[in-house]
């Protein structure tokens, strides 16, 4: 019985060692490569992309000296060191040192067992390279700790030339007006070669954002917006979309720029979430809101004169103002213009235009137009028209044709005296001295 046991044990030992003596695999035939096999692979390829370790970037045709990173993992049981790589890519990619020069990279750090490591190369991209997926290979050499000699591995992989996305904002609706509810349209455009996906826009007008921004950059404290968040979807390359809002600008903000900082979030061609800040600039034009009232005809120094006043109910001066008297219908009143300079807010500006006729002086009612022309702070011209009917007195016309009446002369003297008095008070009359003989 003992002899039988000894023979049986000897048979088991010989049969179990026979596969090893012939170099056969241990374990089942369908075991994963590198787990149970004669030669266990210690490096595993993970990813290849443009960018650096942990940071993918978008690259477009024609970009030069851009980083290209290959990520691998040490899946063996020993640490490795002295890691070097040689990158082989299609003809559209070459070394910044020149065509035909090998693209080499090394990693002087120890790659511990079970950890990942990276090799970063630098590449020039041809401006004729299409945006698509490409194939490449990397030849890797390394050494195991406590082991002499070098080992080598070779991996094939695919990567993508993504193109790049370029985000811009610009106002479409032009200048804003103070004390007005403005309709604002803003365009967001993609001037790049890669799409902007799931674009989300947020206006940074909250108190925290305003407080952290210097006064020279933004003045949003009292400006009112009807919305501050927009989802505009995907923006393909070389295209744009618009979004709108309403903006009320208070009276205190006028004749100055308004800066709207906006945070734009989107997913790039790598599927990575990107967030950028762009500022849209508007000019706040002060409000000039004139109205004409009190138009009538008076006799001034024996001359029929149209008088009236202009009231600016805005918050900014109307510049380079002119008032023009024009005839309408059958009236033969001659067109005449008076320069009134600035039209200040909340302060009536009077005007007076003498009436002259084309040909025969006609009494009675005349249809006229009072036209006020002025410019705003942006030097854009505006015209306000006021239609009315005036009554020209026959008596005044008769007095004018026969000569100046005594009352007209007296009135003229009074007016001249008043002007001299005003000039004297303002110190605009030259001082006169008498020389004693």
C-alpha positions as CSV (number, residue, x, y, z in Angstrom):
1,X,0.0,0.0,0.0
2,X,2.8,2.4,0.9
3,X,4.5,1.7,-2.5
4,X,1.2,2.5,-4.3
5,X,1.0,5.9,-2.5
6,X,4.6,6.8,-3.3
7,X,4.1,5.9,-7.0
8,X,0.8,7.9,-7.2
9,X,2.4,11.0,-5.7
10,X,5.3,10.8,-8.1
11,X,2.9,10.6,-11.0
12,X,1.1,13.8,-9.8
13,X,4.3,15.7,-9.5
14,X,5.5,14.8,-13.0
15,X,2.2,15.5,-14.6
16,X,1.9,18.9,-13.0
17,X,5.4,20.1,-14.0
18,X,5.2,18.8,-17.6
19,X,3.4,21.9,-19.0
20,X,6.0,24.2,-17.6
21,X,8.8,22.1,-19.1
22,X,7.3,22.6,-22.5
23,X,6.5,26.3,-22.0
24,X,2.7,25.8,-22.1
25,X,0.2,28.3,-20.6
26,X,-1.1,27.8,-17.2
27,X,-4.8,28.1,-16.6
28,X,-7.7,28.0,-19.0
29,X,-7.2,28.8,-22.7
30,X,-9.5,31.8,-22.6
31,X,-7.6,33.6,-19.8
32,X,-7.0,37.3,-20.5
33,X,-3.7,38.1,-22.2
34,X,-1.2,39.3,-19.6
35,X,-2.9,37.5,-16.7
36,X,-1.9,33.9,-17.1
37,X,0.6,33.4,-19.9
38,X,4.3,32.8,-20.5
39,X,5.2,36.4,-20.9
40,X,3.2,38.8,-18.7
41,X,2.8,42.3,-20.3
42,X,3.6,45.0,-17.6
43,X,2.5,48.2,-19.5
44,X,-1.0,49.0,-20.7
45,X,-2.0,51.8,-23.1
46,X,-4.8,54.0,-21.8
47,X,-5.2,57.2,-23.9
48,X,-3.6,59.5,-26.4
49,X,-4.7,63.2,-27.0
50,X,-3.5,66.7,-27.5
51,X,-2.7,68.4,-24.3
52,X,-0.7,67.6,-21.1
53,X,-1.3,65.1,-18.4
54,X,-4.8,65.8,-17.0
55,X,-5.5,68.6,-19.4
56,X,-6.9,68.0,-22.9
57,X,-6.8,70.9,-25.3
58,X,-8.4,71.7,-28.7
59,X,-5.9,71.8,-31.6
60,X,-6.7,73.1,-35.1
61,X,-4.9,72.5,-38.4
62,X,-1.8,74.8,-38.6
63,X,-1.1,74.8,-34.9
64,X,2.6,74.5,-34.1
65,X,4.6,73.0,-31.2
66,X,1.5,71.7,-29.4
67,X,1.7,69.0,-26.7
68,X,0.6,65.5,-27.4
69,X,0.3,63.2,-24.4
70,X,0.2,59.4,-24.2
71,X,-1.2,57.9,-20.9
72,X,-0.1,54.4,-19.9
73,X,-0.3,52.3,-16.8
74,X,2.2,50.0,-15.1
75,X,0.1,46.9,-14.6
76,X,3.0,44.7,-13.6
77,X,4.2,43.8,-10.1
78,X,7.5,45.8,-10.2
79,X,8.2,49.5,-10.4
80,X,9.7,50.7,-13.7
81,X,12.1,53.6,-14.5
82,X,14.0,55.1,-17.4
83,X,10.9,55.4,-19.4
84,X,11.4,56.7,-23.0
85,X,9.1,56.8,-26.0
86,X,9.2,57.4,-29.7
87,X,6.0,58.6,-31.3
88,X,5.0,57.8,-34.9
89,X,2.2,59.8,-36.5
90,X,0.8,60.3,-40.0
91,X,2.6,62.6,-42.5
92,X,0.4,65.6,-41.5
93,X,2.2,65.6,-38.1
94,X,5.9,66.2,-37.6
95,X,8.5,67.2,-35.1
96,X,9.0,71.0,-34.4
97,X,12.6,70.3,-35.1
98,X,11.9,69.5,-38.7
99,X,10.5,66.8,-41.0
100,X,12.1,63.4,-40.6
101,X,13.3,64.2,-37.0
102,X,12.0,61.6,-34.5
103,X,9.5,62.7,-31.9
104,X,10.9,61.6,-28.6
105,X,9.9,62.0,-25.0
106,X,11.0,60.6,-21.7
107,X,9.7,60.4,-18.1
108,X,12.4,60.6,-15.4
109,X,10.0,59.6,-12.7
110,X,9.6,56.1,-11.3
111,X,6.3,54.5,-12.3
112,X,5.2,52.4,-9.4
113,X,3.3,49.2,-9.9
114,X,-0.4,49.8,-10.4
115,X,0.0,53.5,-11.2
116,X,-0.3,55.5,-14.4
117,X,2.4,57.6,-16.1
118,X,2.5,59.9,-19.1
119,X,4.8,60.8,-22.0
120,X,4.4,64.3,-23.5
121,X,5.6,64.9,-27.0
122,X,5.5,68.2,-29.1
123,X,4.1,68.2,-32.6
124,X,3.5,70.5,-35.5
125,X,0.2,70.1,-37.3
126,X,-0.1,70.7,-41.0
127,X,-2.5,73.4,-42.0
128,X,-3.9,70.9,-44.5
129,X,-4.7,68.2,-42.0
130,X,-8.4,67.3,-42.0
131,X,-10.3,67.3,-38.7
132,X,-10.9,63.6,-38.1
133,X,-9.6,60.5,-36.3
134,X,-6.0,59.3,-37.0
135,X,-3.9,56.3,-36.1
136,X,-0.4,56.3,-34.5
137,X,2.1,54.1,-32.7
138,X,4.4,54.5,-29.7
139,X,7.6,52.5,-29.1
140,X,8.3,52.3,-25.4
141,X,11.5,51.3,-23.6
142,X,12.0,51.0,-19.8
143,X,13.8,49.2,-17.1
144,X,12.5,47.3,-14.1
145,X,14.0,48.1,-10.7
146,X,16.4,45.5,-9.4
147,X,16.8,44.1,-12.9
148,X,19.5,44.8,-15.5
149,X,18.8,45.6,-19.2
150,X,15.9,47.3,-21.0
151,X,12.5,46.1,-22.0
152,X,10.5,47.4,-24.9
153,X,6.8,47.5,-25.8
154,X,4.9,48.8,-28.8
155,X,1.3,50.2,-28.9
156,X,-1.0,51.2,-31.7
157,X,-3.7,53.8,-30.9
158,X,-6.1,56.3,-32.4
159,X,-6.5,60.0,-31.6
160,X,-8.5,62.9,-32.9
161,X,-7.6,66.2,-34.4
162,X,-10.5,68.2,-32.8
163,X,-10.2,71.7,-34.2
164,X,-10.6,74.6,-31.8
165,X,-13.5,76.7,-30.7
166,X,-13.3,80.5,-30.4
167,X,-16.0,82.3,-28.3
168,X,-17.0,85.9,-28.9
169,X,-19.8,88.2,-27.8
170,X,-20.9,91.4,-29.5
171,X,-24.0,93.7,-29.1
172,X,-26.4,93.8,-32.1
173,X,-28.9,96.4,-30.8
174,X,-26.5,99.3,-30.6
175,X,-26.4,102.0,-27.9
176,X,-28.7,102.0,-24.8
177,X,-30.7,105.0,-23.7
178,X,-30.9,106.1,-20.1
179,X,-34.3,106.2,-18.3
180,X,-35.6,103.8,-20.9
181,X,-36.5,100.1,-21.0
182,X,-34.1,99.0,-23.8
183,X,-34.6,95.9,-26.0
184,X,-31.1,94.4,-26.2
185,X,-29.9,91.7,-28.6
186,X,-26.5,90.0,-28.1
187,X,-24.7,87.7,-30.6
188,X,-22.5,84.8,-29.4
189,X,-20.4,83.4,-32.2
190,X,-18.0,80.5,-32.7
191,X,-15.2,81.6,-35.0
192,X,-13.3,78.4,-34.6
193,X,-13.3,75.0,-36.3
194,X,-14.8,72.9,-33.5
195,X,-18.4,73.1,-32.2
196,X,-19.5,74.7,-28.9
197,X,-21.8,72.1,-27.3
198,X,-24.6,72.8,-24.8
199,X,-23.7,76.5,-24.4
200,X,-25.0,78.1,-21.2
201,X,-24.7,81.9,-20.5
202,X,-25.0,83.6,-17.2
203,X,-24.9,87.4,-16.7
204,X,-22.7,88.2,-13.7
205,X,-24.7,91.0,-12.2
206,X,-25.2,89.7,-8.6
207,X,-23.8,91.6,-5.7
208,X,-20.8,89.2,-5.2
209,X,-19.7,89.5,-8.8
210,X,-20.1,93.3,-8.8
211,X,-18.3,93.7,-5.6
212,X,-15.3,91.7,-6.8
213,X,-15.0,93.8,-10.0
214,X,-13.5,97.2,-10.0
215,X,-15.6,100.2,-10.9
216,X,-13.6,100.8,-14.0
217,X,-14.8,97.4,-15.4
218,X,-18.5,97.4,-14.6
219,X,-21.3,99.7,-13.4
220,X,-24.2,97.3,-12.9
221,X,-25.2,98.2,-9.4
222,X,-28.5,99.9,-10.3
223,X,-29.2,98.6,-13.8
224,X,-32.2,96.3,-14.1
225,X,-32.3,93.2,-16.3
226,X,-35.4,91.1,-17.0
227,X,-33.3,87.9,-17.2
228,X,-29.7,86.8,-16.6
229,X,-29.5,83.1,-17.8
230,X,-29.7,81.7,-21.3
231,X,-29.3,78.2,-22.8
232,X,-28.5,78.6,-26.5
233,X,-27.7,75.0,-27.4
234,X,-24.9,74.0,-29.8
235,X,-23.1,76.5,-32.0
236,X,-21.4,74.9,-35.0
237,X,-18.1,76.3,-36.3
238,X,-18.2,79.6,-38.1
239,X,-21.7,80.3,-37.0
240,X,-23.6,82.4,-34.4
241,X,-26.8,82.6,-32.4
242,X,-28.5,85.5,-30.7
243,X,-30.2,86.0,-27.4
244,X,-32.2,88.9,-26.0
245,X,-33.1,90.7,-22.8
246,X,-34.6,94.0,-21.6
247,X,-32.4,96.5,-19.8
248,X,-33.6,99.5,-17.8
249,X,-30.8,102.1,-17.2
250,X,-31.3,104.5,-14.3
251,X,-31.0,108.2,-14.6
252,X,-27.6,108.3,-12.9
253,X,-25.9,106.2,-15.6
254,X,-25.6,108.2,-18.8
255,X,-23.0,109.2,-21.5
256,X,-20.7,106.4,-20.5
257,X,-20.0,102.7,-21.4
258,X,-21.8,99.8,-19.7
259,X,-19.9,96.6,-19.3
260,X,-21.8,93.3,-19.0
261,X,-19.6,90.4,-17.8
262,X,-20.9,87.0,-18.8
263,X,-19.8,83.5,-17.9
264,X,-20.1,81.1,-20.8
265,X,-20.0,77.3,-20.1
266,X,-19.8,74.7,-22.9
267,X,-18.5,71.3,-23.7
268,X,-15.5,71.2,-26.1
269,X,-14.6,68.7,-28.8
270,X,-13.1,66.4,-26.1
271,X,-16.3,66.4,-24.1
272,X,-14.6,68.5,-21.4
273,X,-16.6,71.3,-19.6
274,X,-15.0,74.7,-20.4
275,X,-15.9,78.0,-18.7
276,X,-14.8,81.4,-20.1
277,X,-15.8,85.0,-19.3
278,X,-16.6,87.5,-21.9
279,X,-17.6,91.2,-21.6
280,X,-20.2,92.8,-23.8
281,X,-19.9,96.6,-24.0
282,X,-22.7,99.1,-24.6
283,X,-22.7,102.9,-24.7
284,X,-25.3,104.5,-22.5
285,X,-26.7,107.5,-24.3
286,X,-28.3,110.2,-22.2
287,X,-32.0,110.8,-22.9
288,X,-32.9,114.0,-24.7
289,X,-36.7,114.3,-24.7
290,X,-37.7,117.8,-25.9
291,X,-41.2,119.1,-26.4
292,X,-42.5,122.4,-27.9
293,X,-45.2,124.4,-26.3
294,X,-46.5,128.0,-25.9
295,X,-46.2,128.8,-29.7
296,X,-47.9,132.1,-30.5
297,X,-47.4,135.4,-32.4
298,X,-46.6,138.6,-30.6
299,X,-45.7,142.1,-31.8
300,X,-42.0,142.7,-31.0
301,X,-40.7,146.2,-32.0
302,X,-43.5,146.4,-34.6
303,X,-42.6,143.1,-36.0
304,X,-44.8,140.0,-36.0
305,X,-42.7,137.3,-34.2
306,X,-43.4,133.6,-33.5
307,X,-42.3,132.8,-30.0
308,X,-42.4,129.6,-28.0
309,X,-40.4,127.4,-25.6
310,X,-38.7,124.0,-25.7
311,X,-38.6,121.8,-22.6
312,X,-36.2,118.9,-22.3
313,X,-37.6,116.3,-20.0
314,X,-34.6,114.0,-20.3
315,X,-31.4,113.8,-18.4
316,X,-28.9,115.0,-21.0
317,X,-28.3,118.1,-23.0
318,X,-29.4,118.4,-26.6
319,X,-26.4,119.8,-28.4
320,X,-26.2,122.3,-31.3
321,X,-29.9,123.2,-31.3
322,X,-31.6,125.0,-34.1
323,X,-35.3,126.1,-34.4
324,X,-36.7,126.5,-37.9
325,X,-40.0,128.2,-38.9
326,X,-41.6,126.6,-42.0
327,X,-44.8,127.3,-43.9
328,X,-47.4,124.6,-44.6
329,X,-50.2,124.5,-47.1
330,X,-51.0,127.8,-48.7
331,X,-48.9,129.9,-46.3
332,X,-46.3,132.2,-47.9
333,X,-44.3,132.7,-44.7
334,X,-40.6,132.6,-45.5
335,X,-38.5,129.8,-43.9
336,X,-36.3,131.2,-41.1
337,X,-33.9,129.5,-38.6
338,X,-32.6,130.5,-35.2
339,X,-29.6,128.9,-33.3
340,X,-30.4,128.1,-29.7
341,X,-27.3,126.2,-28.7
342,X,-27.8,123.6,-25.9
343,X,-31.2,122.4,-24.8
344,X,-30.7,121.7,-21.1
345,X,-32.9,119.3,-19.1
346,X,-35.6,120.8,-16.9
347,X,-35.0,124.3,-18.1
348,X,-37.3,125.9,-20.8
349,X,-35.4,127.3,-23.7
350,X,-37.2,130.2,-25.4
351,X,-37.1,131.0,-29.1
352,X,-38.4,133.9,-31.2
353,X,-38.4,134.0,-35.0
354,X,-39.6,137.2,-36.9
355,X,-42.1,136.6,-39.6
356,X,-41.2,137.4,-43.2
357,X,-43.2,136.7,-46.3
358,X,-42.5,135.5,-49.8
359,X,-44.0,138.2,-51.9
360,X,-47.2,139.9,-50.6
361,X,-47.9,139.9,-46.8
362,X,-51.0,137.9,-46.1
363,X,-53.0,138.4,-43.0
364,X,-55.1,135.8,-41.2
365,X,-54.3,132.3,-40.3
366,X,-51.2,130.5,-41.5
367,X,-50.3,126.8,-41.1
368,X,-46.7,126.5,-39.9
369,X,-44.3,123.9,-38.7
370,X,-41.8,124.5,-35.9
371,X,-38.8,122.2,-36.4
372,X,-36.2,121.6,-33.7
373,X,-32.9,120.0,-34.7
374,X,-30.3,118.9,-32.2
375,X,-27.6,116.2,-31.6
376,X,-27.3,113.8,-28.7
377,X,-24.0,112.9,-26.8
378,X,-23.1,110.5,-29.6
379,X,-23.5,113.4,-32.1
380,X,-26.4,111.7,-33.8
381,X,-28.9,114.3,-35.2
382,X,-32.6,114.2,-34.2
383,X,-35.5,116.3,-35.5
384,X,-38.7,117.2,-33.6
385,X,-41.6,118.7,-35.6
386,X,-44.6,120.6,-34.2
387,X,-47.4,121.6,-36.5
388,X,-49.7,124.5,-35.5
389,X,-51.7,127.4,-36.9
390,X,-50.9,131.1,-36.1
391,X,-52.9,134.3,-36.8
392,X,-51.0,137.1,-38.4
393,X,-52.5,140.5,-37.5
394,X,-53.3,143.0,-40.3
395,X,-52.6,146.0,-38.1
396,X,-49.1,144.8,-37.3
397,X,-48.3,144.2,-41.0
398,X,-49.6,147.7,-41.8
399,X,-47.4,149.3,-39.2
400,X,-44.4,147.4,-40.5
401,X,-44.9,148.4,-44.1
402,X,-45.4,152.1,-43.2
403,X,-42.4,152.3,-41.0
404,X,-41.5,151.8,-37.3
405,X,-44.1,153.1,-34.9
406,X,-43.2,155.2,-31.9
407,X,-44.2,152.3,-29.6
408,X,-41.9,150.0,-31.6
409,X,-39.1,152.5,-31.2
410,X,-39.7,152.7,-27.4
411,X,-39.8,148.9,-27.2
412,X,-36.5,148.7,-29.0
413,X,-34.9,151.2,-26.7
414,X,-36.2,149.2,-23.7
415,X,-34.8,146.0,-25.0
416,X,-31.4,147.5,-25.8
417,X,-31.2,149.0,-22.4
418,X,-32.0,145.7,-20.8
419,X,-29.3,144.0,-22.8
420,X,-26.7,146.6,-21.8
421,X,-27.7,146.2,-18.2
422,X,-27.3,142.5,-18.3
423,X,-23.9,142.8,-19.9
424,X,-22.8,145.4,-17.3
425,X,-23.8,143.1,-14.5
426,X,-21.8,140.2,-16.1
427,X,-18.8,142.5,-16.5
428,X,-18.7,142.1,-20.2
429,X,-18.7,145.9,-21.0
430,X,-15.3,147.5,-21.6
431,X,-14.2,149.9,-18.8
432,X,-14.0,153.5,-20.0
433,X,-11.8,156.1,-18.3
434,X,-11.9,159.8,-18.7
435,X,-8.7,161.8,-19.1
436,X,-8.7,165.2,-17.5
437,X,-7.5,168.0,-19.7
